[in-house]
Amino acid sequence: MFVVHLIIGIVVGVAGAVVLSRTALRSVNSKLVESAKMQADSIIREADGKAENVLQKKQNEAQNRFNDLRDKFEQKTAQQKERMDEREQKISQREREQAQRADQLKREEQSARDARSAADKLKAQLEPQLKAVESKIEEAEAIRMRHINELEKIAGLTVEEAKEAMVKSFREEAQSKASSYIKDIVEEAKASATRQAKKIIIETIQRTASEHAVENTVTSFPLENDDVKGRIIGREGRNIRTLEQLTGVELIVDDTPDTILISGFDPARREVARLALHKLVTDGRIHPARIEEVVKKTFKVLEEDIMETGERTVIDLGIHGLPRELVRMVGKMKYRSSYGQNLLQHSREVANLCEIMAGELGLDTKKAKRAGLLHDIGKVPDEQSELPHALLGMKIAERYKEHPDILNAIGAHHDEIEMTCLLSPIVQACDAISGSRPGARREIVEGYIQRLKDMEHLALGYPGVEKTFAIQAGRELRVIVEAERIDDTAADNMAMDIAQRIQTEMQYPGHVKVTVIREKRAVAYAR
């Protein structure tokens, strides 16, 4: 029984505890719900504020965007309206001009109709007079023929024979007078032209200064000591053979102390060999593989130097728009020489001379300078050609769309083609000035002697010539003729003819003076 009461008490206690716990839990839940509601209300109010701010910001941006688009639209509309107004004005102007042209054409047509009407009337009035004139001409011709027949009977000569005799007489007299007149005119023209030409040339030369450096075919490479020579030669000469084969030059290793000679006709290859030797000796590693690597790099460096030289040259001369390949060929001139004269220095000097001379003559100085720089471009082609360098240079410049006047100046500066513009003789004269300066060029002795012989032989071919002498280094040709066969007039004509043939058939620096000497000696003896 006690146990039953105990169980009942426990059950009742448990039930009371459950009831109490539920009551406490219900109270806590209500508080949590209230707190959650308050937090939710706060979050909602904060979200509403942020949404309002975002909405206001977007509305402002939309308004600003609308204003910008409206301003742009109004500006574009105004521009279109302005263009439309301009077009309308142009159309109106054209309509007025066409109306004026139509009125002018109507007036001209009316004038032409009036002129044709007047001409028809005049022709109708003149036809009787023309017929009368033709009748008079026929009568005069009949009278002239009767007079000619009578004169032939009196003189005993036909008309053709009389004409031939008169023409022969007049021809001889005209030739004598013409020779005298030509001599006077030529002398006067020479005097004035020579003075003016000398003035222009002297002023041009005085305003241009140029360096003259004689190029050789041998370059000396100094060494610190003779021990390096053995390393350059290599085992059984393999190093020096490799270097010679790659650079295309000849290395001369002789008894000259601390020096190696680099021999070759191509200055560019000599420069590559010199730079490659310098790198090899400085680095200390000298063997065929290293030599090949250094030579390749040196060729690349030289190509860059050529391009840089060409660009610097055209910038210094103020020449614009020159194609890149022509700029490169200008740079290659640095490593070429002509009769010992550096080709780049020569071309720069010719360009400056052409600019000054063209300015003195009132011609296009920029075009003259461009032609002067490019006149020897045919001496540095990438591919060998059998054409003369002037014609080859003209073809190269033509390939890069140079002006026809420049092409003619390049091709005609050695008279391979006919000169068709004033620029050509200027380039030819400036080329001669640059090449004939003292010390500018070396002339091979054999060629110099042959030129003098050719000049003397040319004059000896004339009838009546006894002796010829080329003097003053070929600047003057003296011709001695027989006084009995050549008179003064014939001597003048011979001098002009010889000078003309020398000018057209021979190449020479500067100018050649031709002097014909005719000496008459009268000898008598008293016994």
C-alpha positions in Angstrom: 0.0 0.0 0.0 2.8 2.3 0.9 4.4 1.6 -2.4 1.2 2.5 -4.2 1.0 5.8 -2.4 4.7 6.4 -3.2 4.1 5.8 -6.9 1.1 8.1 -6.9 3.1 10.8 -5.2 5.9 10.5 -7.7 3.4 10.7 -10.6 1.7 13.8 -9.1 5.1 15.4 -8.6 6.2 14.7 -12.1 2.9 16.1 -13.4 3.3 19.3 -11.4 6.9 19.7 -12.6 5.7 19.3 -16.2 3.0 21.9 -15.7 5.4 24.3 -14.1 8.0 23.8 -16.9 5.4 24.4 -19.6 4.3 27.6 -17.9 7.9 28.9 -17.7 8.6 27.9 -21.3 5.5 29.7 -22.5 6.6 32.9 -20.7 10.1 32.7 -22.3 8.7 32.1 -25.8 6.5 35.1 -25.6 9.4 37.3 -24.6 11.5 36.0 -27.5 8.7 36.6 -30.0 8.3 40.2 -28.8 12.1 40.7 -29.2 12.0 39.2 -32.7 9.1 41.4 -33.7 11.0 44.5 -32.5 14.1 43.5 -34.5 12.1 42.8 -37.6 10.4 46.2 -37.3 13.8 47.9 -37.0 15.2 46.0 -40.0 12.1 46.9 -42.1 12.4 50.6 -41.2 16.2 50.5 -42.1 15.5 48.8 -45.4 12.8 51.3 -46.2 15.3 54.1 -45.6 18.0 52.6 -47.8 15.5 51.8 -50.5 14.3 55.4 -50.5 18.0 56.6 -50.8 18.7 54.2 -53.7 15.5 55.2 -55.4 16.4 58.9 -55.1 19.9 58.3 -56.4 18.7 56.4 -59.4 16.1 59.0 -60.1 18.9 61.7 -60.0 21.2 59.6 -62.3 18.3 59.0 -64.7 17.5 62.8 -64.8 21.2 63.6 -65.4 21.4 61.0 -68.2 18.2 62.4 -69.7 19.6 65.9 -69.6 22.9 64.8 -71.3 21.1 63.0 -74.0 18.7 65.9 -74.6 21.7 68.3 -74.8 23.5 66.0 -77.3 20.4 65.6 -79.3 19.9 69.4 -79.4 23.5 70.0 -80.4 23.4 67.3 -83.1 20.2 68.7 -84.4 21.7 72.2 -84.5 24.7 70.9 -86.4 22.6 69.1 -88.9 20.5 72.2 -89.4 23.7 74.2 -89.9 24.9 71.7 -92.5 21.6 71.8 -94.2 21.7 75.6 -94.4 25.2 75.4 -95.9 24.1 72.9 -98.5 21.0 75.0 -99.3 23.3 78.0 -99.7 25.7 76.1 -102.0 22.8 74.7 -104.1 21.4 78.3 -104.4 24.9 79.5 -105.4 25.2 76.8 -108.0 21.8 77.5 -109.4 22.7 81.2 -109.7 26.0 80.3 -111.4 24.3 77.9 -113.8 21.7 80.6 -114.7 24.5 83.0 -115.4 26.3 80.4 -117.5 23.1 79.8 -119.4 22.7 83.5 -120.1 26.3 83.8 -121.2 25.9 80.8 -123.6 22.8 82.4 -125.1 24.7 85.6 -125.6 27.7 83.8 -127.2 25.4 81.8 -129.5 23.6 85.0 -130.6 27.0 86.6 -131.2 28.1 83.6 -133.2 25.0 83.7 -135.3 25.5 87.4 -136.0 29.1 86.8 -136.9 28.2 84.0 -139.3 25.6 86.2 -140.9 28.1 89.0 -141.3 30.7 86.7 -142.8 28.2 85.3 -145.3 27.3 88.8 -146.4 31.0 89.8 -146.7 31.7 86.7 -148.7 28.9 87.5 -151.1 30.3 91.0 -151.5 33.9 89.8 -152.1 33.2 86.9 -154.5 33.2 89.3 -157.6 36.4 90.9 -156.4 38.1 87.5 -155.9 37.3 86.4 -159.4 38.7 89.7 -160.7 42.0 89.2 -158.7 42.3 85.6 -160.0 42.0 86.9 -163.6 44.7 89.5 -162.9 47.0 86.8 -161.4 46.6 84.6 -164.5 47.5 87.6 -166.8 50.5 88.5 -164.6 51.8 84.9 -164.8 51.5 84.8 -168.6 53.5 88.1 -168.8 56.1 86.7 -166.4 56.6 83.6 -168.5 57.0 85.7 -171.6 59.7 87.8 -169.8 61.5 84.7 -168.6 61.6 83.3 -172.1 63.0 86.6 -173.5 65.7 86.7 -170.7 66.7 83.1 -171.4 67.3 83.9 -175.1 69.4 87.1 -174.1 71.5 85.4 -171.4 71.9 82.0 -172.9 71.0 80.3 -169.6 68.0 78.4 -168.5 66.1 79.5 -165.3 67.4 76.5 -163.4 71.0 77.2 -164.3 70.7 80.8 -163.3 69.1 79.8 -160.0 71.9 77.3 -159.3 74.6 79.9 -160.0 72.9 82.5 -157.8 72.3 80.0 -155.0 76.0 78.9 -155.1 77.2 82.5 -154.9 74.8 83.3 -152.1 75.7 80.1 -150.2 79.4 80.9 -150.2 78.8 84.5 -149.1 76.3 83.4 -146.5 78.7 80.8 -145.1 81.5 83.3 -144.7 79.2 85.9 -143.0 77.5 83.2 -140.9 80.8 82.0 -139.6 81.8 85.5 -138.6 78.4 86.1 -137.0 78.5 82.8 -135.2 82.0 83.6 -133.9 80.8 87.0 -132.6 77.7 85.6 -131.1 79.5 82.6 -129.5 82.2 84.9 -128.0 79.6 87.3 -126.6 77.5 84.4 -125.2 80.6 82.8 -123.8 81.6 86.0 -122.1 78.3 86.6 -120.4 77.5 82.9 -119.8 81.0 82.3 -118.4 80.8 85.2 -116.1 77.4 84.2 -114.8 78.3 80.5 -114.5 81.6 81.3 -112.7 79.7 83.5 -110.3 77.1 80.8 -109.5 79.7 78.0 -109.3 82.1 80.0 -107.1 79.4 81.1 -104.8 78.1 77.5 -104.6 81.6 76.1 -103.8 82.3 78.8 -101.2 79.1 78.0 -99.4 79.8 74.3 -99.2 82.6 72.8 -97.2 83.5 69.1 -97.5 86.0 66.7 -96.1 88.1 64.6 -98.4 89.2 61.2 -97.1 91.0 58.9 -99.4 89.9 55.3 -98.9 92.5 52.5 -99.1 92.0 48.8 -99.8 94.0 47.8 -96.7 93.1 48.3 -93.0 95.7 47.8 -90.2 94.6 46.0 -87.0 96.9 46.7 -84.1 97.7 44.0 -81.5 98.9 44.2 -77.9 101.7 41.7 -78.7 102.7 39.2 -81.3 101.6 36.2 -79.2 98.0 36.9 -80.3 98.9 36.3 -83.9 99.3 32.5 -83.2 95.9 32.3 -81.6 94.3 34.2 -84.6 96.0 31.8 -87.0 95.0 28.7 -85.0 96.0 25.1 -85.3 97.0 24.5 -88.9 95.6 27.9 -89.8 91.9 26.9 -89.3 91.0 30.1 -87.4 92.3 32.5 -90.0 90.9 30.4 -92.9 87.4 30.5 -91.2 87.6 34.2 -90.7 88.7 34.9 -94.2 86.0 32.6 -95.7 83.2 34.2 -93.6 84.2 37.9 -94.1 85.5 37.7 -97.7 88.8 39.5 -97.0 92.4 38.5 -96.8 94.3 38.6 -93.5 98.0 39.3 -93.9 100.1 38.1 -91.0 103.7 39.0 -91.7 106.8 40.2 -89.8 105.2 43.6 -89.1 105.3 43.8 -85.3 102.0 43.9 -83.4 99.9 44.4 -86.6 97.7 42.4 -88.9 96.7 43.7 -92.3 93.1 43.3 -93.5 93.1 43.4 -97.3 90.0 43.7 -99.5 88.2 45.9 -102.1 84.9 46.0 -100.1 85.2 48.5 -97.2 82.1 47.0 -95.6 83.7 43.5 -95.4 87.0 45.0 -94.1 85.0 46.8 -91.4 83.3 43.5 -90.4 86.6 41.7 -90.2 88.1 44.5 -88.1 85.2 44.6 -85.7 85.1 40.7 -85.5 88.8 40.6 -84.8 88.5 43.2 -82.0 85.7 41.2 -80.3 87.6 37.9 -80.6 90.8 39.3 -79.3 89.1 41.1 -76.4 87.0 38.1 -75.5 90.0 35.7 -75.8 87.9 32.8 -77.1 89.1 32.2 -80.7 87.9 29.0 -82.5 85.9 28.4 -85.6 82.5 28.1 -83.9 83.1 31.3 -81.9 84.4 33.1 -85.1 81.2 32.2 -87.0 79.0 33.4 -84.2 80.9 36.7 -83.8 81.0 37.4 -87.6 77.2 36.9 -87.8 76.6 39.3 -85.0 79.0 41.8 -86.5 77.2 41.6 -89.9 73.9 42.4 -88.0 75.5 45.3 -86.2 76.9 46.6 -89.4 73.5 46.4 -91.1 72.0 48.4 -88.2 74.8 51.0 -88.5 74.1 51.3 -92.3 70.4 52.0 -91.5 71.3 54.5 -88.8 73.7 56.2 -91.1 71.2 56.5 -93.9 68.5 57.9 -91.5 71.0 60.4 -90.0 72.0 61.5 -93.5 68.5 62.2 -94.8 67.6 64.0 -91.5 70.8 66.2 -91.7 69.9 67.1 -95.3 66.3 67.7 -94.6 65.0 65.2 -97.1 61.6 63.8 -96.2 59.5 60.9 -97.5 62.4 58.8 -98.8 61.5 55.0 -98.9 63.2 52.9 -96.3 65.1 50.8 -98.8 66.6 53.9 -100.4 67.5 55.2 -97.0 69.4 51.9 -96.4 71.2 52.2 -99.8 72.2 55.8 -98.8 73.7 54.3 -95.6 75.6 51.7 -97.7 77.4 54.5 -99.4 79.4 55.0 -96.3 81.3 51.8 -97.1 81.8 52.5 -100.8 84.4 54.7 -102.5 84.8 56.0 -106.1 88.3 56.8 -107.3 89.3 56.9 -103.6 86.5 59.4 -102.7 84.0 58.2 -100.1 80.7 57.8 -101.8 78.5 59.1 -99.0 80.6 62.2 -98.5 80.6 62.8 -102.3 76.8 62.4 -102.5 76.2 64.6 -99.5 78.4 67.3 -101.1 76.6 67.0 -104.4 73.2 67.3 -102.7 74.3 70.5 -100.9 75.8 71.9 -104.1 72.6 71.1 -106.1 70.5 72.8 -103.5 72.6 76.0 -103.6 72.8 76.1 -107.4 69.1 75.4 -107.8 68.3 78.2 -105.4 70.5 80.6 -107.4 68.7 79.6 -110.6 65.2 79.8 -109.0 64.5 76.1 -109.2 63.0 73.6 -106.7 65.8 73.2 -104.1 64.3 70.2 -102.4 64.0 68.2 -105.6 67.6 69.2 -106.5 68.9 68.1 -103.2 67.1 64.8 -103.4 68.5 64.2 -106.9 72.0 65.1 -105.8 71.9 62.6 -102.9 70.5 59.7 -105.1 72.6 60.3 -108.2 75.1 57.6 -107.4 72.6 55.1 -105.8 73.4 52.7 -108.7 76.9 52.1 -107.2 75.5 50.3 -104.1 72.9 47.8 -105.5 72.0 44.6 -103.6 72.4 42.6 -106.8 75.1 42.9 -109.4 74.1 44.3 -112.8 75.9 45.0 -116.1 74.1 48.3 -116.6 76.1 51.6 -116.0 75.5 52.8 -112.5 73.6 55.9 -113.7 71.0 53.8 -115.6 70.8 51.3 -112.8 70.3 54.1 -110.2 67.5 55.5 -112.4 65.8 52.1 -112.5 66.1 51.6 -108.7 64.7 55.1 -108.1 61.9 54.4 -110.6 61.0 51.3 -108.7 60.3 53.4 -105.6 58.2 56.0 -107.5 60.6 58.9 -107.5 59.7 62.0 -109.6 60.5 61.9 -113.4 62.8 64.9 -113.1 64.8 63.1 -110.4 64.9 60.0 -112.5 66.2 61.9 -115.5 68.8 63.7 -113.4 70.1 60.4 -112.1 70.2 58.6 -115.5 71.7 61.6 -117.4 74.5 62.7 -115.1 77.0 60.8 -117.3 75.1 61.4 -120.6 73.8 57.8 -120.9 70.4 59.3 -121.7 69.2 62.7 -123.0 68.6 65.4 -120.5 64.9 66.5 -120.4 64.8 68.9 -117.4 67.0 71.7 -115.9 67.7 69.6 -112.9 69.9 67.2 -114.9 72.7 69.6 -115.9 72.8 70.9 -112.4 73.4 67.4 -111.0 76.0 66.8 -113.7 77.8 70.0 -112.9 77.8 69.5 -109.2 79.0 65.9 -109.6 81.9 67.3 -111.6 82.6 70.0 -109.1 82.7 67.5 -106.2 84.9 65.0 -108.1 87.4 67.5 -109.6 88.3 69.2 -106.3 92.0 68.9 -105.5 92.5 65.8 -103.4 89.0 64.5 -103.8 89.8 61.6 -106.1 92.6 59.4 -107.1 93.0 58.8 -110.8 94.7 55.7 -112.1 97.9 56.7 -114.0 97.1 54.3 -116.9 93.6 55.8 -117.3 95.0 59.3 -117.1 97.6 58.8 -119.8 95.1 57.0 -122.0 92.7 59.9 -121.7 95.4 62.4 -122.9 96.3 60.1 -125.8 92.7 59.8 -126.9 92.3 63.6 -126.8 95.4 64.1 -128.9 94.4 61.4 -131.4 90.9 62.9 -131.8 92.4 66.2 -132.9 95.0 64.6 -135.2 92.2 63.1 -137.3 91.3 66.6 -138.7 92.9 67.5 -142.1 95.6 70.1 -141.9 96.6 69.3 -138.3 100.4 69.0 -137.8 100.7 68.3 -134.1 98.6 68.1 -130.9 99.6 68.6 -127.3 97.5 67.9 -124.2 98.9 70.1 -121.4 97.9 71.3 -117.9 97.0 67.7 -116.9 94.6 67.4 -119.7 92.8 70.7 -119.1 94.0 72.2 -122.3 94.5 70.8 -125.8 96.7 72.8 -128.2 96.4 72.0 -131.9 99.0 73.2 -134.4 97.7 73.4 -138.0 99.2 74.1 -141.5 98.8 77.8 -142.3 98.6 77.1 -146.1 95.7 74.7 -145.8 93.7 76.2 -142.8 92.7 79.9 -142.8 91.5 81.9 -139.8 87.8 81.1 -140.3 88.5 77.3 -140.7 90.7 77.5 -137.5 87.8 79.0 -135.5 85.4 76.3 -136.9 87.9 73.5 -136.1 88.3 74.7 -132.4 84.5 74.7 -131.9 84.1 71.3 -133.6 86.9 69.7 -131.6 85.5 71.1 -128.3 82.1 69.8 -129.2 83.4 66.3 -130.0 85.4 66.1 -126.7 82.3 67.1 -124.8 80.1 64.4 -126.5 82.6 61.6 -127.0 84.9 61.7 -123.9 84.7 61.8 -120.1 86.8 64.3 -118.3 86.7 66.2 -115.0 86.1 70.0 -115.1 86.5 71.6 -118.6 89.0 71.4 -121.5 90.2 74.4 -123.4 90.9 73.8 -127.1 93.4 76.2 -128.7 94.1 76.0 -132.5 97.4 77.7 -133.4 97.9 78.8 -137.0 101.3 80.4 -137.7 102.3 81.9 -141.0 106.1 82.5 -141.5 107.5 84.5 -144.3 111.3 83.9 -144.9 113.5 85.7 -147.4 117.3 85.8 -147.8 119.5 88.7 -149.0 122.5 87.7 -151.0 
